């Protein structure tokens, strides 16, 4: 079996969906599925014919679009491709889209033999505006883009870690508010901000760094994936406040849970019940500080959260995700 992935971004590009596509292709390869990736293209609509010819020249059994990505930008060529030729499509973060972006998703629902959505919450959201995809859509979760190493007994750092892409609407302001509380109360905690800025977000990062002067904050920017894995293997505690709440589309959160890191986060409409016991929930930085203090002082509670995190993360391994994709591909090929 041979699959061609179409994605606007791919490593070393900084893009969560691009990293996801890379990890999925690697996992499928371990299961005997060959993959090709089309990503280094000019995605203007005027180039669709040439892109289509390139895809067909690869002679794959199925074509699978990953959408959206930073590389696609606002270009509509992926949508046009899905109308011109049968393409499976994975739609990421549907419930977070602007109304104009949501309208741009409709073409994917017309001819796609199957639409993959990454959470139950997002699929319910999609069915509300595109009920005709009910019989040809399913949920396959995302996984962490950071490889998991054996970290038994290696948690040595007392820094409170925030990990993820540095961009607006990720709750980073709450992390800095927590740092201010720690400073004002004279507590011996340090916040470590580990991540990568998105392209064109340098000014946002600079403003955050300027605003954190005098706070117990270390900016740990631009680590490689191996460097991030090393950091997470030694992390004792993390704070990940999401404005819309933790959910199963948060790959940065999954990376921490896969290492069994006790993590304080926020709850929202898309937070699954199964996450209870895998993380500690807080409503605001004051709540988070109380949760962090309990984790660091109550060994039994800390170990319980770590065990819950590991158990929950086992549902989102790349082997499991790849098996679900392979089974779907086989079903679609058999139905032809």
WOFEN-V889876 format. One record per residue. PSI is psi in whole degrees, 0 to 359 (NA if undefined). D_LAST is the distance of its C-alpha to the last C-alpha in Angstrom with 1 decimal. Layout:
BEGIN
psi->PSI d_last->D_LAST
psi->PSI d_last->D_LAST
END
This chain:
BEGIN
psi->138 d_last->14.3
psi->130 d_last->15.6
psi->136 d_last->15.6
psi->121 d_last->17.7
psi->138 d_last->19.8
psi->117 d_last->21.5
psi->143 d_last->24.7
psi->341 d_last->28.1
psi->151 d_last->30.1
psi->145 d_last->30.1
psi->139 d_last->33.1
psi->12 d_last->35.9
psi->144 d_last->35.3
psi->101 d_last->36.6
psi->125 d_last->33.7
psi->319 d_last->32.4
psi->325 d_last->28.7
psi->317 d_last->29.1
psi->320 d_last->30.6
psi->315 d_last->27.9
psi->319 d_last->25.2
psi->314 d_last->27.4
psi->323 d_last->27.8
psi->317 d_last->24.1
psi->319 d_last->23.4
psi->315 d_last->26.3
psi->321 d_last->25.2
psi->323 d_last->21.6
psi->323 d_last->23.4
psi->342 d_last->25.5
psi->13 d_last->22.4
psi->12 d_last->21.2
psi->122 d_last->18.7
psi->144 d_last->19.8
psi->148 d_last->20.2
psi->151 d_last->21.5
psi->123 d_last->23.3
psi->113 d_last->24.0
psi->334 d_last->27.1
psi->67 d_last->30.1
psi->160 d_last->29.6
psi->112 d_last->31.6
psi->16 d_last->29.5
psi->148 d_last->31.2
psi->328 d_last->29.1
psi->345 d_last->30.7
psi->4 d_last->29.0
psi->319 d_last->25.4
psi->315 d_last->24.8
psi->319 d_last->26.1
psi->318 d_last->24.2
psi->318 d_last->20.9
psi->322 d_last->22.0
psi->316 d_last->22.9
psi->315 d_last->19.5
psi->329 d_last->17.8
psi->340 d_last->20.5
psi->345 d_last->19.5
psi->51 d_last->16.3
psi->162 d_last->14.5
psi->325 d_last->11.0
psi->152 d_last->11.3
psi->135 d_last->14.2
psi->114 d_last->16.2
psi->135 d_last->19.2
psi->122 d_last->22.3
psi->142 d_last->24.5
psi->170 d_last->27.4
psi->162 d_last->29.5
psi->322 d_last->33.0
psi->326 d_last->31.9
psi->328 d_last->29.8
psi->226 d_last->32.9
psi->8 d_last->32.7
psi->146 d_last->30.7
psi->13 d_last->27.7
psi->323 d_last->25.7
psi->320 d_last->23.1
psi->317 d_last->22.6
psi->321 d_last->22.4
psi->317 d_last->19.9
psi->337 d_last->17.5
psi->323 d_last->18.0
psi->332 d_last->17.7
psi->147 d_last->14.5
psi->119 d_last->11.7
psi->131 d_last->13.5
psi->147 d_last->13.8
psi->136 d_last->17.5
psi->122 d_last->20.2
psi->118 d_last->23.1
psi->140 d_last->26.3
psi->47 d_last->29.5
psi->314 d_last->28.4
psi->349 d_last->31.5
psi->3 d_last->33.8
psi->147 d_last->32.8
psi->158 d_last->35.4
psi->321 d_last->34.7
psi->321 d_last->34.0
psi->320 d_last->31.5
psi->319 d_last->29.8
psi->326 d_last->29.5
psi->349 d_last->27.9
psi->341 d_last->25.0
psi->318 d_last->23.9
psi->329 d_last->21.8
psi->339 d_last->19.6
psi->356 d_last->18.8
psi->306 d_last->17.7
psi->354 d_last->14.3
psi->127 d_last->13.5
psi->336 d_last->10.3
psi->139 d_last->12.8
psi->120 d_last->16.6
psi->133 d_last->18.6
psi->147 d_last->22.2
psi->350 d_last->24.9
psi->156 d_last->27.1
psi->321 d_last->27.3
psi->314 d_last->30.0
psi->327 d_last->28.0
psi->318 d_last->25.0
psi->320 d_last->27.5
psi->316 d_last->29.0
psi->319 d_last->25.7
psi->337 d_last->24.9
psi->329 d_last->28.4
psi->352 d_last->27.7
psi->65 d_last->23.9
psi->341 d_last->23.3
psi->351 d_last->20.1
psi->4 d_last->18.2
psi->315 d_last->19.3
psi->350 d_last->16.1
psi->41 d_last->14.1
psi->155 d_last->16.9
psi->168 d_last->18.6
psi->125 d_last->21.7
psi->121 d_last->21.9
psi->167 d_last->25.5
psi->166 d_last->27.2
psi->174 d_last->29.6
psi->140 d_last->32.8
psi->357 d_last->32.9
psi->125 d_last->36.1
psi->147 d_last->35.9
psi->125 d_last->37.8
psi->165 d_last->40.8
psi->112 d_last->43.0
psi->17 d_last->45.5
psi->123 d_last->47.4
psi->12 d_last->51.0
psi->358 d_last->50.6
psi->104 d_last->50.9
psi->342 d_last->54.1
psi->133 d_last->54.1
psi->0 d_last->55.6
psi->142 d_last->54.2
psi->116 d_last->52.1
psi->134 d_last->48.9
psi->132 d_last->46.7
psi->132 d_last->43.6
psi->181 d_last->41.0
psi->138 d_last->40.5
psi->104 d_last->43.7
psi->162 d_last->42.9
psi->161 d_last->44.1
psi->31 d_last->43.0
psi->6 d_last->42.6
psi->12 d_last->45.8
psi->327 d_last->47.8
psi->325 d_last->50.8
psi->326 d_last->51.0
psi->317 d_last->51.1
psi->327 d_last->54.1
psi->322 d_last->55.6
psi->318 d_last->55.5
psi->322 d_last->57.2
psi->320 d_last->59.9
psi->317 d_last->60.5
psi->317 d_last->60.8
psi->313 d_last->63.3
psi->330 d_last->65.3
psi->1 d_last->65.6
psi->32 d_last->66.5
psi->152 d_last->63.7
psi->40 d_last->62.9
psi->152 d_last->59.2
psi->136 d_last->57.3
psi->129 d_last->54.0
psi->117 d_last->51.8
psi->102 d_last->49.4
psi->126 d_last->46.7
psi->189 d_last->43.9
psi->138 d_last->42.9
psi->146 d_last->43.5
psi->157 d_last->40.7
psi->141 d_last->41.3
psi->17 d_last->44.0
psi->20 d_last->45.1
psi->322 d_last->48.2
psi->322 d_last->50.6
psi->315 d_last->49.2
psi->316 d_last->49.6
psi->321 d_last->53.1
psi->323 d_last->54.1
psi->316 d_last->53.0
psi->321 d_last->54.9
psi->320 d_last->57.9
psi->344 d_last->57.8
psi->2 d_last->57.7
psi->133 d_last->61.0
psi->356 d_last->63.3
psi->156 d_last->60.6
psi->70 d_last->59.6
psi->133 d_last->56.4
psi->125 d_last->55.1
psi->113 d_last->52.5
psi->79 d_last->50.3
psi->140 d_last->48.0
psi->20 d_last->45.6
psi->148 d_last->45.1
psi->168 d_last->42.4
psi->321 d_last->39.7
psi->322 d_last->41.8
psi->322 d_last->44.8
psi->317 d_last->43.1
psi->319 d_last->42.1
psi->318 d_last->45.7
psi->311 d_last->47.0
psi->327 d_last->44.7
psi->335 d_last->45.7
psi->8 d_last->49.3
psi->133 d_last->48.9
psi->332 d_last->50.7
psi->150 d_last->49.8
psi->155 d_last->47.7
psi->118 d_last->47.8
psi->79 d_last->44.6
psi->116 d_last->45.3
psi->130 d_last->42.4
psi->325 d_last->43.5
psi->8 d_last->40.5
psi->156 d_last->40.6
psi->145 d_last->38.8
psi->176 d_last->35.1
psi->13 d_last->32.1
psi->2 d_last->31.3
psi->90 d_last->34.6
psi->331 d_last->33.9
psi->323 d_last->37.5
psi->318 d_last->38.5
psi->324 d_last->35.9
psi->318 d_last->37.6
psi->317 d_last->40.9
psi->326 d_last->39.7
psi->339 d_last->38.1
psi->5 d_last->41.6
psi->28 d_last->43.1
psi->121 d_last->45.2
psi->121 d_last->46.8
psi->133 d_last->45.7
psi->127 d_last->47.2
psi->189 d_last->44.9
psi->156 d_last->44.5
psi->142 d_last->42.7
psi->187 d_last->40.8
psi->329 d_last->38.5
psi->5 d_last->35.4
psi->120 d_last->37.2
psi->150 d_last->35.6
psi->329 d_last->37.9
psi->345 d_last->36.8
psi->346 d_last->38.5
psi->131 d_last->41.9
psi->344 d_last->43.8
psi->339 d_last->41.8
psi->167 d_last->43.7
psi->129 d_last->47.0
psi->144 d_last->46.8
psi->155 d_last->49.4
psi->334 d_last->49.9
psi->173 d_last->51.9
psi->326 d_last->53.7
psi->317 d_last->56.6
psi->317 d_last->54.4
psi->319 d_last->52.6
psi->320 d_last->56.0
psi->319 d_last->56.9
psi->318 d_last->53.6
psi->317 d_last->54.1
psi->321 d_last->57.7
psi->317 d_last->56.6
psi->317 d_last->53.9
psi->341 d_last->56.5
psi->341 d_last->59.2
psi->97 d_last->57.5
psi->319 d_last->56.1
psi->318 d_last->54.5
psi->317 d_last->52.7
psi->313 d_last->51.5
psi->326 d_last->50.2
psi->318 d_last->48.5
psi->319 d_last->46.6
psi->315 d_last->45.7
psi->320 d_last->44.3
psi->322 d_last->42.4
psi->314 d_last->40.9
psi->316 d_last->39.7
psi->316 d_last->38.2
psi->319 d_last->36.3
psi->341 d_last->35.0
psi->342 d_last->33.4
psi->353 d_last->30.6
psi->34 d_last->29.7
psi->156 d_last->29.7
psi->331 d_last->27.3
psi->315 d_last->26.3
psi->316 d_last->25.2
psi->318 d_last->23.4
psi->320 d_last->21.6
psi->316 d_last->20.5
psi->320 d_last->19.0
psi->314 d_last->17.1
psi->317 d_last->15.9
psi->320 d_last->14.7
psi->314 d_last->12.9
psi->316 d_last->11.2
psi->319 d_last->10.3
psi->318 d_last->9.0
psi->322 d_last->6.7
psi->323 d_last->5.5
psi->331 d_last->5.5
psi->351 d_last->3.8
psi->NA d_last->0.0
END
